[in-house]
Amino acid sequence: MPIEIEYKFLVHTSLWLASKDRENATVYTIEQGYISTNPEAVVRVRLKNQNAYITIKGKAKGAVRPEFEYGIPYSEAQELLSLCKKRIRKKRFVFSFEGRQWEVDEFEGENQPLILAEIEVPSLETSFQTPSWIGEDVTSDHRYSNSSLSQEPYQQWNSYPS
């Protein structure tokens, strides 16, 4: 079974915005919606630049969860996305740091000014270095999952910028 082992962190905004990592990253525009936000089986449809995906994620146990992702025709993803009441929009910055791929999401709309960093690793035993702009580990805080942010946006529950 395919699994995802992912750690999620808050970002020190001013340090990130001034960083070389941001400046040298590949940038993607992402819009995604949720067909199901049930923690037992989250079903997401995503437009990422000119590509489209449907993803099914099982229940998380810490940083580990089953994940199945499939490319689908862009036009079908647009139609599926139209069925989703709540959507998330963000810019994703992808780059390498100390030999590992990092992704930083700058959220838009009701989730602004939230910025989260993620790193996927091959096993729980894998060690990694964190960039200087990394803040608190929020891997186990469900409020920061994209499915939760689609239902309860950051601006609704956090009155202070990160």
C-alpha positions in Angstrom: 0.0 0.0 0.0 1.4 3.4 -0.9 2.0 5.6 2.2 3.0 9.2 2.8 5.3 10.1 5.6 5.1 13.9 5.8 6.1 16.5 8.4 4.5 19.9 8.4 5.8 23.1 9.9 4.8 26.7 10.4 7.1 29.2 8.7 8.7 32.4 10.0 7.2 34.6 7.3 9.8 37.4 7.1 12.7 35.0 7.1 11.0 32.9 4.4 10.1 35.8 2.2 13.8 37.0 2.2 15.3 33.5 1.7 17.3 32.2 -1.2 15.2 29.0 -1.0 12.1 31.0 -2.0 14.0 32.9 -4.7 15.4 29.7 -6.3 12.3 27.5 -6.0 10.0 26.1 -8.7 6.6 27.7 -8.2 3.2 26.1 -8.9 -0.3 27.5 -8.7 -2.6 25.1 -6.9 -6.4 25.0 -6.6 -8.0 22.1 -4.8 -11.3 21.0 -3.4 -12.6 18.2 -1.3 -15.2 15.6 -2.3 -14.8 14.1 1.2 -13.2 15.5 4.3 -13.9 12.4 6.4 -10.6 11.7 8.3 -11.0 8.0 7.4 -10.9 8.8 3.7 -10.2 12.3 2.4 -10.8 12.6 -1.3 -9.3 15.6 -3.0 -9.2 17.0 -6.6 -6.3 19.3 -7.5 -5.4 21.5 -10.4 -1.6 22.2 -10.3 -0.6 24.5 -13.1 -1.8 22.6 -16.2 -2.0 19.1 -14.5 -4.8 17.6 -12.6 -5.0 14.8 -9.9 -7.4 13.0 -7.7 -6.1 11.9 -4.4 -7.4 9.6 -1.7 -5.8 9.8 1.7 -6.5 7.4 4.6 -6.4 8.3 8.3 -3.2 9.8 9.6 -1.2 8.2 12.4 1.2 10.9 13.3 3.2 11.7 10.1 2.1 8.5 8.3 -1.0 7.9 6.2 -2.0 5.8 3.2 -2.1 7.9 0.0 -3.3 7.1 -3.5 -2.8 9.8 -6.2 -3.7 9.6 -9.9 -3.4 12.0 -12.8 -6.8 12.7 -14.4 -7.8 14.8 -17.5 -7.8 18.5 -16.7 -11.3 19.1 -17.9 -12.7 16.3 -15.7 -10.8 17.8 -12.7 -12.4 21.2 -13.4 -15.8 19.5 -13.4 -15.1 17.7 -10.2 -13.8 20.8 -8.6 -17.1 22.6 -9.4 -18.8 20.0 -7.1 -16.6 21.1 -4.2 -18.2 23.8 -2.0 -14.9 24.8 -0.3 -11.7 25.2 -2.1 -8.1 26.1 -1.3 -5.8 28.2 -3.4 -2.1 28.5 -2.8 1.3 29.0 -4.4 3.7 26.1 -3.8 7.4 26.6 -3.8 9.5 23.4 -4.3 13.2 23.3 -3.8 16.0 21.1 -2.4 17.6 21.8 1.0 20.4 19.6 2.4 19.6 16.9 -0.2 15.8 16.7 0.6 12.9 18.2 -1.3 10.8 20.8 0.6 7.5 22.3 -0.3 6.3 25.6 1.0 2.7 26.6 0.6 1.7 30.3 0.7 -2.1 30.2 1.1 -4.5 32.7 -0.5 -8.0 33.9 0.3 -9.4 33.0 3.7 -6.2 31.1 4.6 -3.9 34.0 4.1 -1.4 34.8 5.6 -0.7 31.2 6.5 2.5 29.7 5.2 3.3 26.0 5.8 6.4 24.0 4.9 6.3 20.2 4.3 8.8 17.5 3.8 8.1 13.9 2.8 10.6 11.3 3.9 10.9 7.5 3.0 10.7 6.3 6.6 10.1 7.4 10.1 13.8 6.8 10.8 14.9 9.3 8.1 16.6 12.3 9.6 16.6 15.7 8.0 17.9 19.3 8.5 15.4 22.2 8.7 16.0 25.6 7.1 16.5 28.6 9.4 13.0 29.9 8.6 11.2 26.8 9.9 9.0 27.3 12.9 6.8 25.0 15.0 6.1 21.4 14.0 2.3 21.2 13.4 2.3 17.7 11.9 -0.2 16.4 14.5 -2.3 19.5 14.6 -5.3 18.6 12.3 -6.3 22.3 12.0 -3.3 22.7 9.5 -4.4 19.9 7.2 -5.6 21.2 3.9 -8.9 19.4 4.3 -9.5 21.2 7.6 -8.4 24.5 6.1 -11.0 24.1 3.4 -13.7 23.7 6.0 -12.4 26.1 8.7 -10.1 28.6 7.1 -7.1 30.0 9.0 -8.6 33.5 9.3 -11.6 32.0 11.2 -9.6 30.5 14.1 -6.3 32.4 14.2 -6.3 36.1 14.8 -2.5 36.6 14.7 -0.4 36.2 11.6 2.2 33.4 11.7 
